[in-house]
Structure formats: structure tokens, C-alpha cells
Amino acid sequence: MPAISRNPDVERSLKHSLKDAAAYAAMTGVGETYVSAYALFLKATAPQIGLLASLPPLLASMTQLLSAWLGRVTGERQRIIIIGASLQAFAWLPILCLPLLFPTHAVPLLIMSIVVYHAGAHLAAPQWSSMMGDIVPDRRRGRFFGLRTRIVTFTSFCSLLSGGFLLHALSTRGQTLAGFVLLFITAAFARVVSVYHIARMTDPGGHVAAMDLPIGRGWWQRLRQSNAVRFSLFFAMMQFGVAIASPFFTVFMLRDLQFSYMAFTLNSAASVLAQFLTLSQWGRISDVFGNRRILTATGVFIPLMPILWTVSTDIGYLIFIQALSGFSWAGFTLAASNFIYDLIVPERRSTYLAIHNVLANIGIFCGAIFGGVLAALLPADITLFGRHLSWLSPLYGVFVISTLVRGGVVLFLLPKLREVRSVRPISTSQVIFRVMRINALAGIIFDIVGPRRPKGPPAAPDP
């Protein structure tokens, strides 16, 4: 890794952060990826899958407010991060054991255990974001987090494939449960390794993530004009639209299409691989051209993803759609994360992050519940304008509605966002072309030939 900082403590902390990222990604790859498949193995219904995907993050997100309060009371960041990450590591024990010990209540117990798992993550999140915001130099933020995210995606890809091969091999022998046991034990160990590297980092002692609500005269007017509020509304509504469909792709593949665990793994891995291949470019574009343009470029593709699943059930086609999805989400996720750092001054960042994530998880909860209700109520056969249509699955209707909601969010809310930093201008088509890198000369040409200037000055960070 090229040096990010001349400060040896900062450089050492950043290297441990990358190792933490790899261990965390191994946990999500062999563990979190297969939780929905585990729920289906336990005979969960589609509405229960929606609840599994939405209720734990919503309830656990309230822990971020607790984290911010603890930050104010204790003045600690690193210790709170370690406690949260450790809780997440040990949460794999009830996730695995409780549904097996009490099979008549397997799915509700699994959901409760996942609440504990997410609570650990959310307890650590505000303090981790605050600490990393102080450690990573501003001008290198896009490239460092691009590198960190590439490590996450590459490790996720490898661990996801390894976990899928293991689960498929054992399921063909009638030992599916043993496969899940091995996956979740590995996930717990990986998070323990992650905790070790977090403990080896040096907290520079910047702005502790403390609850600080800036309520005073004129607060409502400031709230209405806040670029941060507009971004949080856009992000929460996008999460709502995405969550209408996202929990049910696993149901669609394993239940409706009868995919093997191997086919399911390859489909999931295509998205992760596409993220890995494009994150470097997304990071460079974020540093030079800003994050709003990336949100616009990925907003072209993200609304289309669910409806493309209704075109064909061919495994090769669906893998291609997953790769396109990974390409889009890599840019969107990186830009959204960096946009938060640009929007808020450091002393307000933790409070905003906590509230921002609570709003996002409310959107996820409402979207997944809405999608679960649609999955239960929508028919597989409809008559439209006198023509009888028969779908393979009622989930097709869920995918169509998710596309419409996502498209509406991009069309009506994204144009209200403004770039915060002073960045070089670039068009949406040029962003897409840069990432795909049709040829090496294209990027050089776009660096030399200046595109049109953006309209209006950059917005200032919210105080």
C-alpha cells in the first residue's frame, strides 16, 4: 500500500484498518451472506424473510444513539468500537444454536439473535466513522476507502465462494446443517481477528462521537435548507425502494428457481467481483470529480436492477445482471459514504451519522415489510386489458414495484443534492465510460479535454 500519511502512528493504524477490513469481510462472506439461506433451511416464509432483513437493523440502529451518548459520557471511541465488534463476534453463537435448540420457534429466535448481531455493529459504527474521519487525510479519503473497500470486496468474494463450495458439497451429502455450522463458526473467528486489529490502532483523539443536537433559534429553517437533510431523505427513500425487493432475491433463487447452493453462490459472487474490479476507478473519480456525479451515474442503473430479473431465468443472464448490479452499487455505496464526510463538520458528524443511519434503517424496515406483504398478496396470474398474464412467481410484481419506487427517488430527490467540495466537472456518461474503461486512452483524453462547467457554486458543509 502506498503511504497515505507521513505520521507513523497514522500509517500503522491505517494498515491495521485494512487488516480489520479483510477479517470483517471474511465474516460477512461466510456468515452474513448465508443467513437468509439458513432461514429458508429453517422453513421461513417470504414475509418472515422480509422481517429478518428489516427488523434487526431497525431495532439495532437505535444502538447508534446509545453509542453517541456513551461517547459523550466516557469520551471514548476505540473502547466502544471494540465492545461492539466483540458483541457481534459472539452473537454467532445464539444465531446458530437457538433455532436448533428450540425448532418450533426457530425463525423468531433467529430474528432475535440477528438483532443482537446488528446491535454490536451499530454500537461500533458512529465511533468507528468518527475515528476514521480523523485518521484518514481528507485529500486521500476517496482512494483510501476505495482501497479498503476493494479489500473488503475481494475477501468477501473469496470467502463467499469458499463458503458456497463447502455448503454445496455438504448439502449434496445430506449434511446441510453441518455446512451452516462450519460457516458460522468461521464467521465468529474472523470477527475476533477483526477485533484484534481494531485494538492495535491508535486513536488520534479527535472529535469523539458524542450526541449533540444543535437545537436553537432558527433550527427549523436551517433544517429545511440543509444539504445533509436532503441527502439523508434521498438515502432513506432509496433504501426503502431497494428493500422492497432486496430481501427476496434469495427466496426467488432458492425457492422459486430451485437453485442449488452452488448456483446461488456463483450468482451472489458475481456482484462482489464486479465491485472489486471497479472500486479503484470509483475511488479516483470520487477524489477528483466529487460524489454527486457518481450518485447520478449509478442512479441510471440501480432502479433497473429488479425489473431485469423478470426478463429471463437463465443462470448466465442472472449472473450478468448481478455483475451489473455490483458495478452500480460499488459506486453508489462509496459515494454515499464519502458524501457524508464532506457534508458535516467533524464535531457534528457523529450525531448526524447516528440519525442518518436510523432513518436509513426505518426506510429498510418499511420497504421490506411492504415487499413481504406484496409477496404474500400479489397473484401469480393477472388479467390486464383483457389479456391473461401468468408469472413464474408473485415476486415479479414485487420487483416491478421496487423499480418504480427507485426510479421515482432518483428522478425527484437526487437533483436536489449539491456537491460540497470544489471538484472538476464531468458528465454522467463520462463517469460511466471512465469506470468501464473501454480503452486506456479514454481516461487520458478526459483528463486533458475539459468538459462543461457545473451549474452553480459548491455547497458549503452543514454546520
Buried (B, 14 or more C-beta within 10 A) or exposed (E): EEEBBEBEEBBBBBBBBBBBBBBBBBBBBBBBBBBBBBBBBBEBBBBBBBBBBBBBBBBBBBBBBBBBBBBBEEEBBBBBBBBBBBBBBBBBBBBBBBBEEEEEEBBBBBBBBBBBBBBBBBBBBBBBBBBBBBBBBEEBBBBBBBBBBBBBBBBBBBBBBBBBBBBBEBBEEEBBBBBBBBBBBBBBBBBBBBBBBBBBBBBEEBBBBBBBEEEEEEEEEBEEEBBBBBBBBBBBBBBBBBBBBBBBBBBBBBBBBEBBBBBBBBBBBBBBBBBBBBBBBBBBBBBEBBBBBBBBBBBBBBBBBBBBBBEEBEBEEBBBBBBBBBBBBBBBBBBBBBBBBBBBEBBBBBBBBBBBBBBBBBBBBBBBBBBBBBBEEBEBEEEEEEEEEEBEBBBBBBBBBBBBBBBEBBEEBBEEBBBBBEBBBBBBEBBBBBBEEEEEEBBEEBEEEEEEEBEEEBBEBBE
